[in-house]
Amino acid sequence: MNTQRGFTLIELMIVIAIVGILTSIALPLYLDYVRRTKNSECLNIAAAAKLSVAETAQDRGSLALVSATNTGYVGTATEYCAPVQIASGGIITAQTTTGSGSVTFTLRPTSNQGRLQWNCSIPAGTSLVLVPAECRP
């Protein structure tokens, strides 16, 4: 009696086709995830600037009195993020440096009963695939 062992050529080709299809779907999603993760580094770095703005607004008594010079914050560039900037009124700008997937985040503070709330915005036309969830409209 002849017993068959192993897989037939057709079975192996079907498995290879299934792996190829799954890879063609998963790889672009993974690459988007990697770019989004790199872009989220800027929001993490901006957290220090947010703290500086909050302390200065509390000390001065108003967001209108917050400027880049009186916060004492000095932004430094990283591999994926340009130096974070603070403008008058405590508006924070963080720009990623990830090439074609770069995004500019604008964080605007508003004072509400003694506490700050932050509104994150991105330029119109920015691909939402590249934007971390906390900054999506």
DSSP file (Angstrom, degrees, kcal/mol; ACC not computed):
  #  RESIDUE AA STRUCTURE BP1 BP2  ACC     N-H-->O    O-->H-N    N-H-->O    O-->H-N    TCO  KAPPA ALPHA  PHI   PSI    X-CA   Y-CA   Z-CA
    1    1 A M              0   0    0      0, 0.0     2,-0.7     0, 0.0     0, 0.0   0.000 360.0 360.0 360.0 132.8    0.0    0.0    0.0
    2    2 A N        -     0   0    0      2,-0.0     2,-0.4     0, 0.0     0, 0.0  -0.841 360.0-165.8 -96.9 111.3    1.3    3.4   -1.0
    3    3 A T        -     0   0    0     -2,-0.7     2,-0.4     2,-0.0     0, 0.0  -0.804  16.7-130.7 -99.2 140.6    0.7    6.1    1.6
    4    4 A Q        -     0   0    0     -2,-0.4     2,-0.4     2,-0.0    -2,-0.0  -0.723  24.4-171.3 -91.6 134.1    1.1    9.7    0.6
    5    5 A R        +     0   0    0     -2,-0.4     2,-0.1     2,-0.1    -2,-0.0  -0.946  44.5  10.2-125.1 146.7    3.2   11.9    2.8
    6    6 A G  S    S-     0   0    0     -2,-0.4     2,-0.3     2,-0.0    -2,-0.0  -0.365  92.6 -48.2  89.3-168.5    3.6   15.7    2.8
    7    7 A F        -     0   0    0     -2,-0.1     2,-0.1     1,-0.0    -2,-0.1  -0.751  48.5-120.4-107.4 151.9    1.8   18.4    0.8
    8    8 A T     >  -     0   0    0     -2,-0.3     4,-1.9     1,-0.1     5,-0.2  -0.434  30.6-108.5 -82.4 166.0    1.0   18.5   -2.8
    9    9 A L  H  > S+     0   0    0      1,-0.2     4,-2.2     2,-0.2     5,-0.2   0.872 118.9  54.4 -62.4 -39.1    2.2   21.2   -5.1
   10   10 A I  H  > S+     0   0    0      2,-0.2     4,-2.2     1,-0.2    -1,-0.2   0.920 106.9  50.8 -63.1 -44.8   -1.3   22.7   -5.3
   11   11 A E  H  > S+     0   0    0      1,-0.2     4,-2.1     2,-0.2    -1,-0.2   0.912 111.1  48.5 -60.4 -43.5   -1.6   22.9   -1.5
   12   12 A L  H  X S+     0   0    0     -4,-1.9     4,-2.2     1,-0.2    -1,-0.2   0.889 110.5  51.0 -64.2 -39.5    1.8   24.7   -1.2
   13   13 A M  H  X S+     0   0    0     -4,-2.2     4,-2.2     2,-0.2    -1,-0.2   0.871 108.9  51.7 -67.0 -36.2    0.9   27.2   -4.0
   14   14 A I  H  X S+     0   0    0     -4,-2.2     4,-2.3     2,-0.2    -2,-0.2   0.921 110.2  48.7 -65.7 -43.4   -2.4   28.0   -2.2
   15   15 A V  H  X S+     0   0    0     -4,-2.1     4,-2.4     1,-0.2    -2,-0.2   0.916 111.6  49.3 -62.2 -43.8   -0.6   28.7    1.0
   16   16 A I  H  X S+     0   0    0     -4,-2.2     4,-2.3     1,-0.2    -1,-0.2   0.896 110.8  50.5 -64.2 -39.9    1.9   30.9   -0.7
   17   17 A A  H  X S+     0   0    0     -4,-2.2     4,-2.2     2,-0.2    -2,-0.2   0.907 110.7  49.1 -64.2 -41.4   -0.9   32.8   -2.4
   18   18 A I  H  X S+     0   0    0     -4,-2.3     4,-2.5     2,-0.2    -2,-0.2   0.921 111.6  48.7 -64.7 -43.8   -2.7   33.4    0.9
   19   19 A V  H  X S+     0   0    0     -4,-2.4     4,-2.3     1,-0.2    -1,-0.2   0.898 111.1  51.4 -62.7 -40.4    0.5   34.6    2.6
   20   20 A G  H  X S+     0   0    0     -4,-2.3     4,-2.2     2,-0.2    -2,-0.2   0.900 110.5  47.9 -63.1 -41.7    1.1   37.0   -0.3
   21   21 A I  H  X S+     0   0    0     -4,-2.2     4,-1.2     2,-0.2    -2,-0.2   0.935 112.7  48.1 -65.9 -45.8   -2.4   38.4   -0.1
   22   22 A L  H  X S+     0   0    0     -4,-2.5     4,-2.6     1,-0.2    -2,-0.2   0.882 112.2  50.2 -62.1 -38.2   -2.2   38.9    3.6
   23   23 A T  H  X S+     0   0    0     -4,-2.3     4,-2.5     1,-0.2    -1,-0.2   0.898 106.1  54.7 -67.3 -40.3    1.2   40.5    3.3
   24   24 A S  H  < S+     0   0    0     -4,-2.2    -1,-0.2     1,-0.2    -2,-0.2   0.769 115.4  40.7 -66.9 -23.6    0.0   42.9    0.6
   25   25 A I  H  X S+     0   0    0     -4,-1.2     4,-0.9    -3,-0.2    -2,-0.2   0.875 118.7  44.0 -86.0 -43.6   -2.7   44.1    2.9
   26   26 A A  H  X S+     0   0    0     -4,-2.6     4,-2.4     1,-0.2     5,-0.2   0.846 102.7  63.6 -75.2 -35.7   -0.7   44.2    6.2
   27   27 A L  H  X S+     0   0    0     -4,-2.5     4,-2.4     1,-0.2     5,-0.2   0.922 103.6  45.3 -62.4 -48.1    2.5   45.9    4.9
   28   28 A P  H  > S+     0   0    0      0, 0.0     4,-2.1     0, 0.0    -1,-0.2   0.895 114.0  51.0 -62.3 -37.0    0.9   49.3    3.9
   29   29 A L  H  X S+     0   0    0     -4,-0.9     4,-2.0     1,-0.2    -2,-0.2   0.899 110.6  48.9 -65.0 -39.7   -1.0   49.4    7.2
   30   30 A Y  H  X S+     0   0    0     -4,-2.4     4,-2.3     2,-0.2    -1,-0.2   0.902 109.6  51.4 -66.2 -41.2    2.1   48.7    9.2
   31   31 A L  H  X S+     0   0    0     -4,-2.4     4,-2.1     2,-0.2    -2,-0.2   0.885 109.6  50.2 -64.9 -38.3    4.1   51.4    7.3
   32   32 A D  H  X S+     0   0    0     -4,-2.1     4,-2.5     2,-0.2    -1,-0.2   0.900 109.4  52.2 -63.0 -40.6    1.3   53.9    8.1
   33   33 A Y  H  X S+     0   0    0     -4,-2.0     4,-2.3     2,-0.2    -2,-0.2   0.907 108.5  50.4 -61.4 -42.8    1.4   52.9   11.7
   34   34 A V  H  X S+     0   0    0     -4,-2.3     4,-2.1     2,-0.2    -2,-0.2   0.923 112.1  46.7 -63.6 -44.6    5.2   53.5   11.8
   35   35 A R  H  X S+     0   0    0     -4,-2.1     4,-2.2     1,-0.2    -2,-0.2   0.903 112.2  50.5 -64.4 -40.7    4.8   57.0   10.2
   36   36 A R  H  X S+     0   0    0     -4,-2.5     4,-1.7     1,-0.2    -1,-0.2   0.882 109.7  51.4 -64.2 -38.3    2.0   57.8   12.7
   37   37 A T  H  X S+     0   0    0     -4,-2.3     4,-0.6     2,-0.2    -1,-0.2   0.901 109.4  49.3 -65.7 -41.6    4.2   56.7   15.6
   38   38 A K  H >< S+     0   0    0     -4,-2.1     3,-0.8     1,-0.2     4,-0.4   0.895 111.2  50.3 -63.4 -39.6    7.1   58.9   14.4
   39   39 A N  H >X S+     0   0    0     -4,-2.2     3,-1.0     1,-0.2     4,-0.7   0.819 101.0  62.5 -68.8 -30.4    4.7   61.8   14.1
   40   40 A S  H 3X S+     0   0    0     -4,-1.7     4,-1.8     1,-0.2    -1,-0.2   0.706  86.2  75.5 -70.0 -16.9    3.3   61.3   17.6
   41   41 A E  H <X S+     0   0    0     -3,-0.8     4,-2.3    -4,-0.6    -1,-0.2   0.882  90.9  56.1 -59.1 -37.2    6.8   62.0   19.0
   42   42 A C  H <> S+     0   0    0     -3,-1.0     4,-2.3    -4,-0.4    -1,-0.2   0.887 105.2  50.4 -63.9 -38.3    6.2   65.7   18.3
   43   43 A L  H  X S+     0   0    0     -4,-0.7     4,-0.6     2,-0.2    -1,-0.2   0.864 109.7  51.3 -68.2 -33.7    3.1   65.6   20.5
   44   44 A N  H >< S+     0   0    0     -4,-1.8     3,-0.6     1,-0.2     4,-0.4   0.895 111.5  46.8 -68.0 -39.1    5.0   64.0   23.3
   45   45 A I  H >X S+     0   0    0     -4,-2.3     3,-1.2     1,-0.2     4,-0.7   0.863 105.4  60.6 -69.1 -35.4    7.7   66.6   23.1
   46   46 A A  H 3X S+     0   0    0     -4,-2.3     4,-2.4     1,-0.2    -1,-0.2   0.677  85.9  78.2 -66.3 -16.3    5.1   69.4   23.0
   47   47 A A  H <X S+     0   0    0     -3,-0.6     4,-1.9    -4,-0.6    -1,-0.2   0.873  91.7  51.5 -61.0 -36.3    3.9   68.2   26.4
   48   48 A A  H <> S+     0   0    0     -3,-1.2     4,-1.9    -4,-0.4    -1,-0.2   0.891 109.6  49.4 -67.0 -38.4    6.8   70.0   28.0
   49   49 A A  H  X S+     0   0    0     -4,-0.7     4,-2.4     2,-0.2    -2,-0.2   0.883 107.9  54.5 -66.9 -37.6    5.9   73.2   26.2
   50   50 A K  H  X S+     0   0    0     -4,-2.4     4,-2.6     1,-0.2    -2,-0.2   0.897 107.4  50.5 -61.5 -40.2    2.3   72.8   27.3
   51   51 A L  H  X S+     0   0    0     -4,-1.9     4,-2.6     2,-0.2    -1,-0.2   0.909 109.8  50.2 -64.1 -41.9    3.5   72.6   30.9
   52   52 A S  H  X S+     0   0    0     -4,-1.9     4,-2.3     2,-0.2    -2,-0.2   0.908 111.9  47.6 -62.6 -42.2    5.6   75.7   30.4
   53   53 A V  H  X S+     0   0    0     -4,-2.4     4,-2.8     2,-0.2     5,-0.2   0.926 112.1  49.8 -64.4 -44.8    2.6   77.6   29.0
   54   54 A A  H  X S+     0   0    0     -4,-2.6     4,-2.1     1,-0.2    -2,-0.2   0.916 112.4  46.7 -62.3 -44.1    0.3   76.4   31.8
   55   55 A E  H  X S+     0   0    0     -4,-2.6     4,-2.4     2,-0.2    -1,-0.2   0.907 114.4  47.2 -64.8 -41.3    2.8   77.5   34.5
   56   56 A T  H  X S+     0   0    0     -4,-2.3     4,-3.0     2,-0.2     5,-0.3   0.905 111.4  50.5 -68.1 -41.0    3.4   80.9   32.9
   57   57 A A  H  X S+     0   0    0     -4,-2.8     4,-1.8     1,-0.2     5,-0.4   0.897 112.6  47.5 -63.4 -39.4   -0.4   81.5   32.4
   58   58 A Q  H  < S+     0   0    0     -4,-2.1    -2,-0.2    -5,-0.2    -1,-0.2   0.913 115.3  45.2 -66.6 -42.2   -1.0   80.6   36.1
   59   59 A D  H  < S+     0   0    0     -4,-2.4    -2,-0.2     1,-0.2    -1,-0.2   0.905 120.3  38.6 -68.5 -42.6    1.9   82.9   37.2
   60   60 A R  H  < S-     0   0    0     -4,-3.0    -1,-0.2    -5,-0.2    -2,-0.2   0.686 105.2-126.1 -84.6 -19.4    0.9   85.8   35.0
   61   61 A G  S  < S+     0   0    0     -4,-1.8     2,-0.3    -5,-0.3    -3,-0.2   0.446  78.9  54.0  91.8  -0.5   -2.8   85.4   35.4
   62   62 A S  S >  S-     0   0    0     -5,-0.4     3,-0.7    -6,-0.3    -2,-0.1  -0.975  70.6-131.9-163.6 146.8   -3.7   85.2   31.8
   63   63 A L  G >  S+     0   0    0     -2,-0.3     3,-1.8     1,-0.2    26,-0.4   0.799 105.3  69.2 -68.0 -28.8   -3.0   83.4   28.5
   64   64 A A  G 3  S+     0   0    0      1,-0.3    -1,-0.2    24,-0.1    25,-0.2   0.753  96.2  54.0 -62.6 -23.3   -2.7   86.8   26.8
   65   65 A L  G <  S+     0   0    0     -3,-0.7     2,-0.4    24,-0.1    -1,-0.3   0.417  84.7 106.0 -92.6   2.0    0.5   87.4   28.8
   66   66 A V    <   +     0   0    0     -3,-1.8    23,-2.5    -4,-0.1    24,-0.5  -0.684  43.0 160.7 -84.7 131.0    2.2   84.2   27.7
   67   67 A S     >  -     0   0    0     -2,-0.4     4,-0.9    21,-0.2    20,-0.1  -0.894  53.3-100.1-140.3 172.2    5.0   84.6   25.1
   68   68 A A  H  > S+     0   0    0     -2,-0.3     4,-0.6     1,-0.2     5,-0.3   0.840 118.9  49.2 -63.4 -32.8    7.9   82.5   23.9
   69   69 A T  H  4 S+     0   0    0      1,-0.2     3,-0.4     2,-0.1    -1,-0.2   0.874 109.2  47.7 -79.0 -36.7   10.4   84.6   26.0
   70   70 A N  H  4 S+     0   0    0      1,-0.2    -1,-0.2    -5,-0.1    -2,-0.2   0.575 101.1  64.7 -87.1  -4.9    8.6   84.5   29.4
   71   71 A T  H  < S-     0   0    0     -4,-0.9    -1,-0.2    -3,-0.1    -2,-0.1   0.794  90.9-141.9 -80.3 -27.8    7.9   80.7   29.4
   72   72 A G     <  +     0   0    0     -4,-0.6     2,-0.4    -3,-0.4    -3,-0.1   0.525  49.6 145.2  79.0   4.6   11.6   79.9   29.5
   73   73 A Y        -     0   0    0     -5,-0.3     2,-0.5   -24,-0.1    -1,-0.3  -0.616  29.5-171.3 -81.3 132.2   11.0   76.9   27.2
   74   74 A V        -     0   0    0     -2,-0.4     2,-0.3    -3,-0.1    11,-0.1  -0.966  12.4-149.9-123.7 112.9   13.7   76.1   24.7
   75   75 A G        -     0   0    0     -2,-0.5     2,-0.4     9,-0.4   -29,-0.0  -0.584   9.3-162.6 -83.6 143.1   12.8   73.5   22.1
   76   76 A T        -     0   0    0     -2,-0.3     8,-0.3     6,-0.1     2,-0.1  -0.934  21.7-111.6-122.8 150.0   15.4   71.2   20.6
   77   77 A A        -     0   0    0     -2,-0.4     2,-0.2     6,-0.1     5,-0.2  -0.462  30.2-169.5 -78.5 149.0   15.2   69.1   17.5
   78   78 A T        -     0   0    0      3,-3.0     3,-0.2    -2,-0.1    -1,-0.0  -0.638  44.6 -84.7-122.0-174.4   15.0   65.4   17.5
   79   79 A E  S    S+     0   0    0     -2,-0.2     3,-0.1     1,-0.2    -2,-0.0   0.856 128.0  22.6 -62.0 -34.9   15.3   62.8   14.8
   80   80 A Y  S    S+     0   0    0      1,-0.1    17,-2.0   -42,-0.1     2,-0.4   0.380 119.2  59.6-114.6   2.7   11.6   63.1   13.9
   81   81 A C  B     -A   96   0A   0     15,-0.3    -3,-3.0    -3,-0.2    15,-0.2  -0.993  66.0-138.8-141.2 131.4   10.6   66.5   15.3
   82   82 A A        -     0   0    0     13,-3.0    13,-0.2    -2,-0.4    -6,-0.1  -0.348  58.4 -66.4 -72.8 165.2   11.7   70.1   14.6
   83   83 A P        -     0   0    0      0, 0.0     2,-0.2     0, 0.0    12,-0.2  -0.332  56.8-117.3 -58.0 132.6   12.1   72.4   17.6
   84   84 A V        -     0   0    0     -8,-0.3    -9,-0.4    10,-0.1     2,-0.3  -0.534  31.9-150.2 -73.1 134.3    8.7   73.0   19.2
   85   85 A Q  E     -B   93   0B   0      8,-2.6     8,-2.5    -2,-0.2     2,-0.5  -0.843   8.9-154.8-111.4 143.5    7.8   76.7   19.1
   86   86 A I  E     -B   92   0B   0     -2,-0.3     6,-0.2     6,-0.2   -18,-0.2  -0.978  16.7-170.7-115.6 128.7    5.7   78.8   21.5
   87   87 A A    >   -     0   0    0      4,-3.1     3,-1.7    -2,-0.5     4,-0.3  -0.531  40.7 -61.2-108.0 176.6    3.9   81.9   20.2
   88   88 A S  G >  S+     0   0    0      1,-0.3     3,-0.7     2,-0.2   -21,-0.2  -0.271 123.8  29.9 -57.4 142.9    2.0   84.7   21.9
   89   89 A G  G 3  S-     0   0    0    -23,-2.5    -1,-0.3   -26,-0.4   -22,-0.2   0.485 129.7 -78.3  82.8   2.9   -1.0   83.5   23.7
   90   90 A G  G <  S+     0   0    0     -3,-1.7     2,-0.4   -24,-0.5    -1,-0.2   0.629  77.6 160.4  82.3  14.1    0.6   80.2   24.4
   91   91 A I    <   -     0   0    0     -3,-0.7    -4,-3.1    -4,-0.3     2,-0.4  -0.569  25.2-154.3 -73.8 126.7    0.0   78.7   20.9
   92   92 A I  E     -BC  86 107B   0     15,-2.6    15,-3.1    -2,-0.4     2,-0.5  -0.860   9.1-165.2-107.9 134.2    2.4   75.8   20.4
   93   93 A T  E     +BC  85 106B   0     -8,-2.5    -8,-2.6    -2,-0.4     2,-0.4  -0.981   7.7 178.9-120.5 126.7    3.5   74.6   17.0
   94   94 A A  E     - C   0 105B   0     11,-2.6    11,-3.5    -2,-0.5     2,-0.5  -0.993   6.1-169.1-127.9 125.3    5.2   71.3   16.5
   95   95 A Q  E     - C   0 104B   0     -2,-0.4   -13,-3.0     9,-0.2     9,-0.2  -0.953  14.4-137.6-120.2 131.6    6.3   70.1   13.1
   96   96 A T  B     -A   81   0A   0      7,-2.7   -15,-0.3    -2,-0.5   -57,-0.1  -0.451   1.2-152.8 -80.6 157.7    7.5   66.6   12.3
   97   97 A T        +     0   0    0    -17,-2.0   -16,-0.2    -2,-0.1     3,-0.1  -0.324  52.4 125.2-124.5  48.4   10.5   66.0   10.0
   98   98 A T    >   -     0   0    0      1,-0.3     3,-1.0   -18,-0.2     2,-0.4   0.062  68.6-123.1 -98.7  25.2    9.5   62.6    8.6
   99   99 A G  G >  S+     0   0    0      1,-0.3     3,-1.5     2,-0.1    -1,-0.3  -0.563  86.1   8.0  77.9-127.5    9.8   63.5    5.0
  100  100 A S  G 3  S+     0   0    0     -2,-0.4    -1,-0.3     1,-0.3    -2,-0.0   0.701 132.1  54.4 -66.9 -18.3    6.7   63.0    2.8
  101  101 A G  G <  S+     0   0    0     -3,-1.0    -1,-0.3     2,-0.0     2,-0.1   0.035  78.2 138.3-102.7  27.4    4.7   62.2    5.9
  102  102 A S    <   -     0   0    0     -3,-1.5     2,-0.3    -5,-0.1    -5,-0.1  -0.467  30.2-170.5 -78.6 147.4    5.4   65.3    7.8
  103  103 A V        -     0   0    0     -2,-0.1    -7,-2.7    27,-0.1     2,-0.6  -0.973  18.1-140.2-135.9 145.0    2.7   67.1    9.7
  104  104 A T  E     -C   95   0B   0     -2,-0.3     2,-0.4    -9,-0.2    -9,-0.2  -0.948  18.7-161.1-108.1 121.7    2.4   70.4   11.5
  105  105 A F  E     -C   94   0B   0    -11,-3.5   -11,-2.6    -2,-0.6     2,-0.5  -0.861   2.7-163.5-101.9 133.4    0.5   70.3   14.8
  106  106 A T  E     -CD  93 121B   0     15,-2.5    15,-2.3    -2,-0.4     2,-0.6  -0.975   3.3-164.2-117.6 119.9   -0.9   73.5   16.3
  107  107 A L  E     -CD  92 120B   0    -15,-3.1   -15,-2.6    -2,-0.5    13,-0.2  -0.914   6.0-170.1-107.3 116.5   -2.0   73.4   20.0
  108  108 A R  E     - D   0 119B   0     11,-2.6    11,-2.2    -2,-0.6     2,-0.3  -0.921  10.5-146.4-110.7 122.8   -4.2   76.2   21.1
  109  109 A P  E     - D   0 118B   0      0, 0.0     2,-0.4     0, 0.0     9,-0.2  -0.616  12.5-171.5 -86.2 146.2   -4.9   76.7   24.8
  110  110 A T  E     - D   0 117B   0      7,-2.2     7,-2.6    -2,-0.3     2,-0.5  -0.998  21.3-128.8-131.8 140.4   -8.2   78.0   26.1
  111  111 A S  E     + D   0 116B   0     -2,-0.4     2,-0.4     5,-0.2     5,-0.2  -0.750  27.0 177.2 -91.4 130.1   -8.8   78.9   29.7
  112  112 A N  E >   - D   0 115B   0      3,-3.2     3,-1.2    -2,-0.5    -2,-0.0  -0.880  69.4 -33.5-138.0 102.7  -11.9   77.4   31.3
  113  113 A Q  T 3  S-     0   0    0     -2,-0.4     3,-0.1     1,-0.3    -1,-0.0   0.897 125.4 -42.1  52.9  48.4  -12.5   78.1   35.0
  114  114 A G  T 3  S+     0   0    0      1,-0.2     2,-0.3     0, 0.0    -1,-0.3   0.450 122.7  91.6  84.7   0.5   -8.9   78.2   36.0
  115  115 A R  E <  S-D  112   0B   0     -3,-1.2    -3,-3.2   -57,-0.0     2,-0.4  -0.931  70.6-121.2-126.9 155.5   -7.7   75.3   33.9
  116  116 A L  E     -D  111   0B   0     -2,-0.3     2,-0.4    -5,-0.2    -5,-0.2  -0.743  17.8-165.0 -96.2 138.4   -6.4   75.0   30.4
  117  117 A Q  E     -D  110   0B   0     -7,-2.6    -7,-2.2    -2,-0.4     2,-0.4  -0.967  14.8-142.4-117.3 139.9   -7.9   73.0   27.6
  118  118 A W  E     -D  109   0B   0     -2,-0.4     2,-0.5    -9,-0.2   -11,-0.0  -0.869   8.7-162.2-110.2 133.4   -5.9   72.2   24.5
  119  119 A N  E     -D  108   0B   0    -11,-2.2   -11,-2.6    -2,-0.4     2,-0.5  -0.963  11.0-156.7-111.9 119.5   -7.2   72.1   21.0
  120  120 A C  E     +D  107   0B   0     -2,-0.5     2,-0.3    14,-0.3   -13,-0.2  -0.827  16.8 176.4 -97.9 130.8   -5.0   70.3   18.5
  121  121 A S  E     -D  106   0B   0    -15,-2.3   -15,-2.5    -2,-0.5    15,-0.1  -0.938  14.6-159.5-133.2 157.8   -5.4   71.2   14.8
  122  122 A I        -     0   0    0     -2,-0.3   -17,-0.1   -17,-0.2     3,-0.1  -0.906  37.0 -86.4-129.3 157.3   -3.6   70.2   11.6
  123  123 A P    >   -     0   0    0      0, 0.0     3,-1.5     0, 0.0   -19,-0.0  -0.294  53.9 -94.4 -63.1 149.3   -3.5   71.9    8.2
  124  124 A A  T 3  S+     0   0    0      1,-0.2     3,-0.1     3,-0.0     0, 0.0  -0.348 110.8  31.7 -61.0 142.3   -6.3   71.2    5.8
  125  125 A G  T 3  S+     0   0    0      1,-0.3     2,-0.3    -3,-0.1    -1,-0.2   0.394  81.2 141.5  89.7  -3.1   -5.5   68.4    3.4
  126  126 A T    <   -     0   0    0     -3,-1.5     2,-0.4     1,-0.1    -1,-0.3  -0.547  61.0-110.7 -72.6 133.8   -3.3   66.5    5.8
  127  127 A S    >   -     0   0    0     -2,-0.3     3,-1.6     1,-0.2     4,-0.3  -0.504  19.1-148.1 -66.5 122.3   -3.7   62.8    5.5
  128  128 A L  G >  S+     0   0    0     -2,-0.4     3,-0.9     1,-0.3    -1,-0.2   0.671  92.6  73.7 -68.0 -16.2   -5.4   61.6    8.7
  129  129 A V  G 3  S+     0   0    0      1,-0.2    -1,-0.3   -94,-0.0   -93,-0.2   0.815  98.4  47.6 -63.9 -28.9   -3.5   58.3    8.4
  130  130 A L  G <  S+     0   0    0     -3,-1.6    -1,-0.2   -95,-0.1    -2,-0.2   0.498  96.4  89.3 -89.7  -4.7   -0.4   60.2    9.5
  131  131 A V  S <  S-     0   0    0     -3,-0.9   -95,-0.1    -4,-0.3     5,-0.1  -0.811  78.5-121.7-103.2 128.4   -2.1   61.9   12.4
  132  132 A P    >   -     0   0    0      0, 0.0     3,-1.9     0, 0.0     4,-0.4  -0.262  32.5-107.0 -61.7 156.4   -2.2   60.4   15.9
  133  133 A A  G >  S+     0   0    0      1,-0.3     3,-1.1     2,-0.2    -2,-0.0   0.809 114.5  63.1 -58.4 -35.7   -5.7   59.9   17.3
  134  134 A E  G 3  S+     0   0    0      1,-0.2    -1,-0.3     3,-0.0   -14,-0.3   0.641 109.4  41.1 -68.2 -11.7   -5.5   62.7   19.9
  135  135 A C  G <  S+     0   0    0     -3,-1.9    -1,-0.2   -16,-0.1    -2,-0.2   0.349  85.9 112.9-117.8   4.8   -5.1   65.3   17.1
  136  136 A R    <         0   0    0     -3,-1.1   -16,-0.1    -4,-0.4    -3,-0.0  -0.560 360.0 360.0 -78.0 141.9   -7.6   64.0   14.5
  137  137 A P              0   0    0      0, 0.0    -1,-0.1     0, 0.0    -4,-0.0   0.508 360.0 360.0 -69.8 360.0  -10.7   66.2   13.9
